[in-house]
């Protein structure tokens, strides 16, 4: 997959199921972690920056 510009790569970050941590603590729920480091700036702040650019 390719993108037209860097702004299109922000967001839609993957969710990853955590298996070991919940099991070690006796948690019977599905625990997911959002991997924001897949954004170009490695941060959730990328989403806010894109929103400011779009609103300008």
PDB file of N, CA, C and O in Angstrom:
ATOM      1  N   UNK A   1       0.839  -1.175   0.000  1.00  0.00           N
ATOM      2  CA  UNK A   1       0.000   0.000   0.000  1.00  0.00           C
ATOM      3  C   UNK A   1       0.885   1.240   0.000  1.00  0.00           C
ATOM      4  O   UNK A   1       1.931   1.264   0.650  1.00  0.00           O
ATOM      5  N   UNK A   2       0.465   2.269  -0.730  1.00  0.00           N
ATOM      6  CA  UNK A   2       1.204   3.527  -0.729  1.00  0.00           C
ATOM      7  C   UNK A   2       0.238   4.671  -0.464  1.00  0.00           C
ATOM      8  O   UNK A   2      -0.970   4.538  -0.662  1.00  0.00           O
ATOM      9  N   UNK A   3       0.777   5.783  -0.021  1.00  0.00           N
ATOM     10  CA  UNK A   3      -0.010   6.956   0.351  1.00  0.00           C
ATOM     11  C   UNK A   3       0.413   8.153  -0.485  1.00  0.00           C
ATOM     12  O   UNK A   3       1.545   8.218  -0.966  1.00  0.00           O
ATOM     13  N   UNK A   4      -0.500   9.095  -0.654  1.00  0.00           N
ATOM     14  CA  UNK A   4      -0.214  10.304  -1.428  1.00  0.00           C
ATOM     15  C   UNK A   4       0.659  11.291  -0.674  1.00  0.00           C
ATOM     16  O   UNK A   4       1.412  12.051  -1.282  1.00  0.00           O
ATOM     17  N   UNK A   5       0.561  11.281   0.657  1.00  0.00           N
ATOM     18  CA  UNK A   5       1.382  12.179   1.473  1.00  0.00           C
ATOM     19  C   UNK A   5       1.460  11.634   2.892  1.00  0.00           C
ATOM     20  O   UNK A   5       0.744  10.699   3.250  1.00  0.00           O
ATOM     21  N   UNK A   6       2.332  12.225   3.689  1.00  0.00           N
ATOM     22  CA  UNK A   6       2.583  11.730   5.052  1.00  0.00           C
ATOM     23  C   UNK A   6       1.350  11.851   5.945  1.00  0.00           C
ATOM     24  O   UNK A   6       1.183  11.059   6.872  1.00  0.00           O
ATOM     25  N   UNK A   7       0.489  12.828   5.679  1.00  0.00           N
ATOM     26  CA  UNK A   7      -0.700  13.015   6.514  1.00  0.00           C
ATOM     27  C   UNK A   7      -1.645  11.819   6.432  1.00  0.00           C
ATOM     28  O   UNK A   7      -2.352  11.524   7.395  1.00  0.00           O
ATOM     29  N   UNK A   8      -1.663  11.144   5.316  1.00  0.00           N
ATOM     30  CA  UNK A   8      -2.531   9.978   5.162  1.00  0.00           C
ATOM     31  C   UNK A   8      -2.087   8.786   6.013  1.00  0.00           C
ATOM     32  O   UNK A   8      -2.862   7.855   6.226  1.00  0.00           O
ATOM     33  N   UNK A   9      -0.863   8.812   6.490  1.00  0.00           N
ATOM     34  CA  UNK A   9      -0.365   7.686   7.286  1.00  0.00           C
ATOM     35  C   UNK A   9      -0.709   7.817   8.765  1.00  0.00           C
ATOM     36  O   UNK A   9      -0.511   6.875   9.532  1.00  0.00           O
ATOM     37  N   UNK A  10      -1.222   8.980   9.173  1.00  0.00           N
ATOM     38  CA  UNK A  10      -1.532   9.219  10.585  1.00  0.00           C
ATOM     39  C   UNK A  10      -2.872   8.582  10.926  1.00  0.00           C
ATOM     40  O   UNK A  10      -3.825   8.675  10.153  1.00  0.00           O
ATOM     41  N   UNK A  11      -2.940   7.943  12.072  1.00  0.00           N
ATOM     42  CA  UNK A  11      -4.173   7.321  12.530  1.00  0.00           C
ATOM     43  C   UNK A  11      -4.260   5.868  12.094  1.00  0.00           C
ATOM     44  O   UNK A  11      -3.325   5.317  11.512  1.00  0.00           O
ATOM     45  N   UNK A  12      -5.396   5.266  12.387  1.00  0.00           N
ATOM     46  CA  UNK A  12      -5.617   3.853  12.073  1.00  0.00           C
ATOM     47  C   UNK A  12      -4.471   2.984  12.572  1.00  0.00           C
ATOM     48  O   UNK A  12      -4.047   2.041  11.904  1.00  0.00           O
ATOM     49  N   UNK A  13      -3.982   3.319  13.752  1.00  0.00           N
ATOM     50  CA  UNK A  13      -2.888   2.551  14.336  1.00  0.00           C
ATOM     51  C   UNK A  13      -3.411   1.195  14.820  1.00  0.00           C
ATOM     52  O   UNK A  13      -4.568   1.088  15.227  1.00  0.00           O
ATOM     53  N   UNK A  14      -2.578   0.176  14.777  1.00  0.00           N
ATOM     54  CA  UNK A  14      -3.044  -1.168  15.114  1.00  0.00           C
ATOM     55  C   UNK A  14      -3.282  -1.373  16.610  1.00  0.00           C
ATOM     56  O   UNK A  14      -2.647  -0.746  17.458  1.00  0.00           O
ATOM     57  N   UNK A  15      -4.217  -2.269  16.895  1.00  0.00           N
ATOM     58  CA  UNK A  15      -4.447  -2.749  18.257  1.00  0.00           C
ATOM     59  C   UNK A  15      -3.815  -4.129  18.359  1.00  0.00           C
ATOM     60  O   UNK A  15      -3.972  -4.963  17.467  1.00  0.00           O
ATOM     61  N   UNK A  16      -3.102  -4.363  19.449  1.00  0.00           N
ATOM     62  CA  UNK A  16      -2.439  -5.646  19.661  1.00  0.00           C
ATOM     63  C   UNK A  16      -2.949  -6.242  20.967  1.00  0.00           C
ATOM     64  O   UNK A  16      -2.975  -5.569  21.997  1.00  0.00           O
ATOM     65  N   UNK A  17      -3.350  -7.501  20.919  1.00  0.00           N
ATOM     66  CA  UNK A  17      -3.839  -8.186  22.115  1.00  0.00           C
ATOM     67  C   UNK A  17      -2.670  -8.512  23.033  1.00  0.00           C
ATOM     68  O   UNK A  17      -1.663  -9.077  22.607  1.00  0.00           O
ATOM     69  N   UNK A  18      -2.824  -8.142  24.308  1.00  0.00           N
ATOM     70  CA  UNK A  18      -1.820  -8.481  25.313  1.00  0.00           C
ATOM     71  C   UNK A  18      -2.215  -9.808  25.942  1.00  0.00           C
ATOM     72  O   UNK A  18      -3.336  -9.947  26.433  1.00  0.00           O
ATOM     73  N   UNK A  19      -1.338 -10.758  25.935  1.00  0.00           N
ATOM     74  CA  UNK A  19      -1.634 -12.078  26.484  1.00  0.00           C
ATOM     75  C   UNK A  19      -0.967 -12.306  27.835  1.00  0.00           C
ATOM     76  O   UNK A  19      -1.615 -12.762  28.777  1.00  0.00           O
ATOM     77  N   UNK A  20       0.300 -11.999  27.934  1.00  0.00           N
ATOM     78  CA  UNK A  20       1.082 -12.330  29.125  1.00  0.00           C
ATOM     79  C   UNK A  20       0.672 -11.507  30.348  1.00  0.00           C
ATOM     80  O   UNK A  20       0.476 -12.065  31.428  1.00  0.00           O
ATOM     81  N   UNK A  21       0.542 -10.210  30.193  1.00  0.00           N
ATOM     82  CA  UNK A  21       0.247  -9.336  31.343  1.00  0.00           C
ATOM     83  C   UNK A  21      -1.088  -9.687  32.000  1.00  0.00           C
ATOM     84  O   UNK A  21      -1.124  -9.867  33.217  1.00  0.00           O
ATOM     85  N   UNK A  22      -2.195  -9.794  31.241  1.00  0.00           N
ATOM     86  CA  UNK A  22      -3.455 -10.169  31.896  1.00  0.00           C
ATOM     87  C   UNK A  22      -3.381 -11.541  32.576  1.00  0.00           C
ATOM     88  O   UNK A  22      -3.913 -11.719  33.672  1.00  0.00           O
ATOM     89  N   UNK A  23      -2.728 -12.502  31.932  1.00  0.00           N
ATOM     90  CA  UNK A  23      -2.620 -13.848  32.507  1.00  0.00           C
ATOM     91  C   UNK A  23      -1.848 -13.827  33.819  1.00  0.00           C
ATOM     92  O   UNK A  23      -2.215 -14.519  34.769  1.00  0.00           O
ATOM     93  N   UNK A  24      -0.777 -13.033  33.874  1.00  0.00           N
ATOM     94  CA  UNK A  24       0.033 -12.951  35.096  1.00  0.00           C
ATOM     95  C   UNK A  24      -0.726 -12.334  36.259  1.00  0.00           C
ATOM     96  O   UNK A  24      -0.410 -12.599  37.419  1.00  0.00           O
ATOM     97  N   UNK A  25      -1.724 -11.513  35.955  1.00  0.00           N
ATOM     98  CA  UNK A  25      -2.474 -10.820  37.001  1.00  0.00           C
ATOM     99  C   UNK A  25      -3.877 -11.390  37.190  1.00  0.00           C
ATOM    100  O   UNK A  25      -4.694 -10.802  37.898  1.00  0.00           O
ATOM    101  N   UNK A  26      -4.159 -12.510  36.573  1.00  0.00           N
ATOM    102  CA  UNK A  26      -5.450 -13.164  36.738  1.00  0.00           C
ATOM    103  C   UNK A  26      -6.607 -12.410  36.104  1.00  0.00           C
ATOM    104  O   UNK A  26      -7.755 -12.596  36.507  1.00  0.00           O
ATOM    105  N   UNK A  27      -6.332 -11.573  35.131  1.00  0.00           N
ATOM    106  CA  UNK A  27      -7.377 -10.798  34.458  1.00  0.00           C
ATOM    107  C   UNK A  27      -8.002 -11.668  33.377  1.00  0.00           C
ATOM    108  O   UNK A  27      -7.295 -12.224  32.536  1.00  0.00           O
ATOM    109  N   UNK A  28      -9.320 -11.786  33.400  1.00  0.00           N
ATOM    110  CA  UNK A  28     -10.021 -12.651  32.458  1.00  0.00           C
ATOM    111  C   UNK A  28     -10.602 -11.874  31.278  1.00  0.00           C
ATOM    112  O   UNK A  28     -11.392 -12.420  30.509  1.00  0.00           O
ATOM    113  N   UNK A  29     -10.224 -10.626  31.131  1.00  0.00           N
ATOM    114  CA  UNK A  29     -10.723  -9.791  30.032  1.00  0.00           C
ATOM    115  C   UNK A  29      -9.710  -9.760  28.891  1.00  0.00           C
ATOM    116  O   UNK A  29      -8.532 -10.061  29.080  1.00  0.00           O
ATOM    117  N   UNK A  30     -10.185  -9.396  27.718  1.00  0.00           N
ATOM    118  CA  UNK A  30      -9.288  -9.160  26.591  1.00  0.00           C
ATOM    119  C   UNK A  30      -8.704  -7.764  26.757  1.00  0.00           C
ATOM    120  O   UNK A  30      -9.448  -6.788  26.858  1.00  0.00           O
ATOM    121  N   UNK A  31      -7.396  -7.663  26.785  1.00  0.00           N
ATOM    122  CA  UNK A  31      -6.714  -6.377  26.957  1.00  0.00           C
ATOM    123  C   UNK A  31      -5.964  -6.067  25.663  1.00  0.00           C
ATOM    124  O   UNK A  31      -5.162  -6.867  25.182  1.00  0.00           O
ATOM    125  N   UNK A  32      -6.245  -4.887  25.116  1.00  0.00           N
ATOM    126  CA  UNK A  32      -5.621  -4.468  23.866  1.00  0.00           C
ATOM    127  C   UNK A  32      -4.759  -3.239  24.099  1.00  0.00           C
ATOM    128  O   UNK A  32      -5.087  -2.393  24.931  1.00  0.00           O
ATOM    129  N   UNK A  33      -3.660  -3.143  23.367  1.00  0.00           N
ATOM    130  CA  UNK A  33      -2.784  -1.969  23.426  1.00  0.00           C
ATOM    131  C   UNK A  33      -2.761  -1.331  22.041  1.00  0.00           C
ATOM    132  O   UNK A  33      -2.621  -2.021  21.031  1.00  0.00           O
ATOM    133  N   UNK A  34      -2.899  -0.015  22.006  1.00  0.00           N
ATOM    134  CA  UNK A  34      -2.856   0.718  20.745  1.00  0.00           C
ATOM    135  C   UNK A  34      -1.411   1.135  20.487  1.00  0.00           C
ATOM    136  O   UNK A  34      -0.791   1.768  21.341  1.00  0.00           O
ATOM    137  N   UNK A  35      -0.879   0.795  19.342  1.00  0.00           N
ATOM    138  CA  UNK A  35       0.524   1.033  19.023  1.00  0.00           C
ATOM    139  C   UNK A  35       0.657   2.353  18.251  1.00  0.00           C
ATOM    140  O   UNK A  35       0.682   2.368  17.020  1.00  0.00           O
ATOM    141  N   UNK A  36       0.741   3.457  19.000  1.00  0.00           N
ATOM    142  CA  UNK A  36       0.810   4.786  18.391  1.00  0.00           C
ATOM    143  C   UNK A  36       2.161   5.067  17.744  1.00  0.00           C
ATOM    144  O   UNK A  36       2.287   6.023  16.978  1.00  0.00           O
ATOM    145  N   UNK A  37       3.162   4.263  18.033  1.00  0.00           N
ATOM    146  CA  UNK A  37       4.487   4.523  17.455  1.00  0.00           C
ATOM    147  C   UNK A  37       4.540   4.230  15.962  1.00  0.00           C
ATOM    148  O   UNK A  37       5.558   4.482  15.319  1.00  0.00           O
ATOM    149  N   UNK A  38       3.451   3.698  15.401  1.00  0.00           N
ATOM    150  CA  UNK A  38       3.423   3.506  13.952  1.00  0.00           C
ATOM    151  C   UNK A  38       3.060   4.790  13.221  1.00  0.00           C
ATOM    152  O   UNK A  38       3.101   4.833  11.992  1.00  0.00           O
ATOM    153  N   UNK A  39       2.702   5.849  13.968  1.00  0.00           N
ATOM    154  CA  UNK A  39       2.490   7.159  13.355  1.00  0.00           C
ATOM    155  C   UNK A  39       3.840   7.734  12.940  1.00  0.00           C
ATOM    156  O   UNK A  39       4.860   7.368  13.523  1.00  0.00           O
ATOM    157  N   UNK A  40       3.874   8.626  11.946  1.00  0.00           N
ATOM    158  CA  UNK A  40       5.151   9.174  11.462  1.00  0.00           C
ATOM    159  C   UNK A  40       6.014   9.811  12.550  1.00  0.00           C
ATOM    160  O   UNK A  40       7.238   9.688  12.516  1.00  0.00           O
ATOM    161  N   UNK A  41       5.392  10.488  13.512  1.00  0.00           N
ATOM    162  CA  UNK A  41       6.150  11.131  14.590  1.00  0.00           C
ATOM    163  C   UNK A  41       6.250  10.271  15.835  1.00  0.00           C
ATOM    164  O   UNK A  41       6.699  10.742  16.880  1.00  0.00           O
ATOM    165  N   UNK A  42       5.836   9.010  15.736  1.00  0.00           N
ATOM    166  CA  UNK A  42       5.868   8.054  16.858  1.00  0.00           C
ATOM    167  C   UNK A  42       5.055   8.505  18.056  1.00  0.00           C
ATOM    168  O   UNK A  42       5.417   8.203  19.193  1.00  0.00           O
ATOM    169  N   UNK A  43       3.953   9.229  17.823  1.00  0.00           N
ATOM    170  CA  UNK A  43       3.209   9.802  18.934  1.00  0.00           C
ATOM    171  C   UNK A  43       1.740   9.979  18.575  1.00  0.00           C
ATOM    172  O   UNK A  43       1.386  10.133  17.406  1.00  0.00           O
ATOM    173  N   UNK A  44       0.887   9.954  19.605  1.00  0.00           N
ATOM    174  CA  UNK A  44      -0.531  10.261  19.429  1.00  0.00           C
ATOM    175  C   UNK A  44      -0.711  11.729  19.046  1.00  0.00           C
ATOM    176  O   UNK A  44      -1.754  12.105  18.511  1.00  0.00           O
ATOM    177  N   UNK A  45       0.293  12.555  19.315  1.00  0.00           N
ATOM    178  CA  UNK A  45       0.216  13.984  18.985  1.00  0.00           C
ATOM    179  C   UNK A  45       0.109  14.206  17.483  1.00  0.00           C
ATOM    180  O   UNK A  45      -0.322  15.275  17.051  1.00  0.00           O
ATOM    181  N   UNK A  46       0.487  13.230  16.686  1.00  0.00           N
ATOM    182  CA  UNK A  46       0.362  13.344  15.233  1.00  0.00           C
ATOM    183  C   UNK A  46      -1.093  13.566  14.834  1.00  0.00           C
ATOM    184  O   UNK A  46      -1.375  14.318  13.901  1.00  0.00           O
ATOM    185  N   UNK A  47      -2.014  12.915  15.538  1.00  0.00           N
ATOM    186  CA  UNK A  47      -3.440  13.065  15.228  1.00  0.00           C
ATOM    187  C   UNK A  47      -3.890  14.508  15.433  1.00  0.00           C
ATOM    188  O   UNK A  47      -4.624  15.057  14.612  1.00  0.00           O
ATOM    189  N   UNK A  48      -3.445  15.122  16.537  1.00  0.00           N
ATOM    190  CA  UNK A  48      -3.808  16.512  16.815  1.00  0.00           C
ATOM    191  C   UNK A  48      -3.210  17.447  15.773  1.00  0.00           C
ATOM    192  O   UNK A  48      -3.856  18.407  15.352  1.00  0.00           O
ATOM    193  N   UNK A  49      -1.993  17.173  15.360  1.00  0.00           N
ATOM    194  CA  UNK A  49      -1.330  18.016  14.360  1.00  0.00           C
ATOM    195  C   UNK A  49      -2.071  17.959  13.027  1.00  0.00           C
ATOM    196  O   UNK A  49      -2.257  18.988  12.379  1.00  0.00           O
ATOM    197  N   UNK A  50      -2.490  16.774  12.616  1.00  0.00           N
ATOM    198  CA  UNK A  50      -3.234  16.641  11.365  1.00  0.00           C
ATOM    199  C   UNK A  50      -4.551  17.397  11.457  1.00  0.00           C
ATOM    200  O   UNK A  50      -4.947  18.067  10.503  1.00  0.00           O
ATOM    201  N   UNK A  51      -5.230  17.297  12.585  1.00  0.00           N
ATOM    202  CA  UNK A  51      -6.508  18.002  12.769  1.00  0.00           C
ATOM    203  C   UNK A  51      -6.306  19.508  12.652  1.00  0.00           C
ATOM    204  O   UNK A  51      -7.115  20.187  12.020  1.00  0.00           O
ATOM    205  N   UNK A  52      -5.244  20.042  13.248  1.00  0.00           N
ATOM    206  CA  UNK A  52      -4.971  21.481  13.160  1.00  0.00           C
ATOM    207  C   UNK A  52      -4.689  21.892  11.718  1.00  0.00           C
ATOM    208  O   UNK A  52      -5.129  22.954  11.278  1.00  0.00           O
ATOM    209  N   UNK A  53      -3.964  21.063  10.987  1.00  0.00           N
ATOM    210  CA  UNK A  53      -3.663  21.367   9.583  1.00  0.00           C
ATOM    211  C   UNK A  53      -4.947  21.350   8.756  1.00  0.00           C
ATOM    212  O   UNK A  53      -5.162  22.228   7.921  1.00  0.00           O
ATOM    213  N   UNK A  54      -5.791  20.359   8.986  1.00  0.00           N
ATOM    214  CA  UNK A  54      -7.046  20.261   8.237  1.00  0.00           C
ATOM    215  C   UNK A  54      -7.978  21.432   8.532  1.00  0.00           C
ATOM    216  O   UNK A  54      -8.684  21.900   7.638  1.00  0.00           O
ATOM    217  N   UNK A  55      -7.987  21.909   9.777  1.00  0.00           N
ATOM    218  CA  UNK A  55      -8.873  23.008  10.170  1.00  0.00           C
ATOM    219  C   UNK A  55      -8.350  24.379   9.754  1.00  0.00           C
ATOM    220  O   UNK A  55      -9.100  25.355   9.762  1.00  0.00           O
ATOM    221  N   UNK A  56      -7.073  24.461   9.391  1.00  0.00           N
ATOM    222  CA  UNK A  56      -6.472  25.768   9.049  1.00  0.00           C
ATOM    223  C   UNK A  56      -6.934  26.251   7.686  1.00  0.00           C
ATOM    224  O   UNK A  56      -6.530  27.325   7.242  1.00  0.00           O
TER     225      UNK A  56
END
